[in-house]
């Protein structure tokens, strides 16, 4: 069961949305990845990996991200982080695309999260922890940026 989902309708063809979501230089615009320090191909492919030192959901971390799927309908990646330099966290994220008339429905899913190798999806939803709020805010901002870029406004 997904930890969090955010759905946005983009008035653009599915192939245009997919192209935006798989363009390495644009990844920080539409994902929770702050920057990409690696892939230089025109489009992402399965197995593409990059490493960053920076912040994951606004917490200092050292990240390694790997693309797990890059099909016309689904883009998925796994990020391994050392949050605060000492807490191993794994997160699986994806975008699922569906053509709906003249628009594309984009579902951004925070699929799974682990800490010290154990699933903690239910735990991060606890009201005392800010992670779910940061993730939701990041997903909403990413959706707005994607919509703006795809629709050309």
C-alpha positions in Angstrom: 0.0 0.0 0.0 1.3 3.4 -1.0 2.5 5.8 1.6 1.2 8.9 -0.3 -0.3 9.7 -3.7 -0.8 13.0 -5.5 -2.8 13.2 -8.8 -2.6 16.0 -11.3 -4.3 16.4 -14.7 -2.0 17.9 -17.3 -3.5 19.3 -20.6 -0.8 17.8 -22.8 -0.3 14.5 -24.7 1.1 11.6 -22.6 4.3 11.4 -24.7 5.1 15.1 -24.0 4.6 14.5 -20.2 6.7 11.3 -20.3 9.5 13.2 -22.1 9.5 15.9 -19.5 9.6 13.4 -16.6 12.5 11.4 -18.2 14.7 14.3 -19.2 17.7 14.1 -16.8 18.2 17.9 -16.6 14.5 18.3 -15.5 14.4 15.6 -12.9 14.8 18.1 -9.9 11.8 20.1 -11.3 9.3 17.2 -11.0 10.7 14.8 -8.4 11.8 14.8 -4.8 15.4 14.5 -6.0 17.2 17.9 -5.4 19.7 17.5 -8.3 21.1 14.9 -10.6 24.9 14.5 -10.5 25.2 11.9 -13.1 23.0 10.9 -16.0 23.9 12.7 -19.2 21.8 10.8 -21.7 19.0 12.6 -23.5 16.4 10.4 -21.7 16.6 8.3 -18.5 16.9 4.5 -18.8 16.5 1.7 -16.4 19.7 1.4 -14.3 20.7 5.1 -14.6 22.1 6.1 -11.2 23.3 9.4 -9.7 24.6 10.4 -6.3 24.0 13.6 -4.4 25.0 15.2 -1.2 22.4 17.6 -0.1 18.9 17.3 1.3 16.2 14.8 1.0 12.8 16.3 2.0 14.8 19.2 3.5 16.9 17.0 5.8 20.7 16.8 5.2 21.5 13.5 3.5 23.8 11.6 1.2 21.7 10.1 -1.6 22.0 7.5 -4.3 19.1 7.2 -6.8 18.6 4.4 -9.3 15.9 4.4 -12.1 13.9 1.1 -11.8 11.4 1.6 -14.6 11.2 4.1 -17.5 8.3 2.9 -19.7 5.8 5.2 -21.6 3.3 4.8 -18.8 5.5 4.5 -15.7 8.7 6.0 -14.4 10.0 4.6 -11.1 13.1 5.1 -9.0 14.6 4.1 -5.7 16.6 6.4 -3.5 18.9 5.3 -0.7 19.8 8.0 1.7 21.9 8.4 4.8 19.8 11.1 6.5 21.7 13.3 9.0 24.7 11.1 8.0 23.7 8.2 10.1 20.1 7.0 9.4 19.8 4.7 6.4 16.5 5.4 4.6 15.2 3.8 1.4 12.3 5.3 -0.6 10.5 4.1 -3.7 8.8 6.7 -5.9 6.9 6.6 -9.2 4.9 8.5 -11.8 2.1 6.7 -13.6 0.7 8.3 -16.7 -2.7 7.7 -18.2 -4.1 9.5 -21.3 -7.6 10.8 -20.5 -9.0 12.6 -23.6 -6.8 15.6 -24.4 -5.2 15.5 -21.0 -2.8 13.2 -19.2 -3.5 12.1 -15.6 -0.2 11.9 -13.7 -0.1 10.0 -10.4 2.9 10.7 -8.3 3.3 7.9 -5.7 5.5 7.6 -2.6 5.3 3.9 -2.8 7.4 2.7 0.1 9.9 3.9 2.7 12.2 1.9 4.9 14.5 2.9 7.8 17.3 0.6 8.8 15.8 -1.8 6.3 12.4 -2.0 8.0 9.2 -0.7 6.5 8.1 2.5 8.2 5.4 3.9 5.9 2.8 3.9 8.6 5.2 5.5 11.1 6.0 8.5 8.9 2.3 9.4 8.8 2.4 10.0 12.6 1.3 13.6 13.3 4.5 14.3 15.3 6.7 13.6 12.3 7.1 16.3 9.6 8.2 13.8 6.8 4.7 13.2 5.4 4.0 17.0 5.2 7.3 17.7 3.5 6.7 14.8 1.0 3.1 16.0 0.3 4.3 19.6 -0.2 7.1 18.5 -2.5 4.7 16.4 -4.5 2.2 19.2 -4.9 4.9 21.7 -6.0 6.3 19.2 -8.4 2.8 18.7 -9.9 2.4 22.4 -10.4 5.8 22.7 -12.1 5.1 19.8 -14.4 1.7 21.2 -15.4 3.2 24.6 -16.1 6.0 23.1 -18.2 3.8 20.7 -20.2 1.0 23.2 -20.8 3.5 26.0 -21.7 2.0 28.6 -19.4 
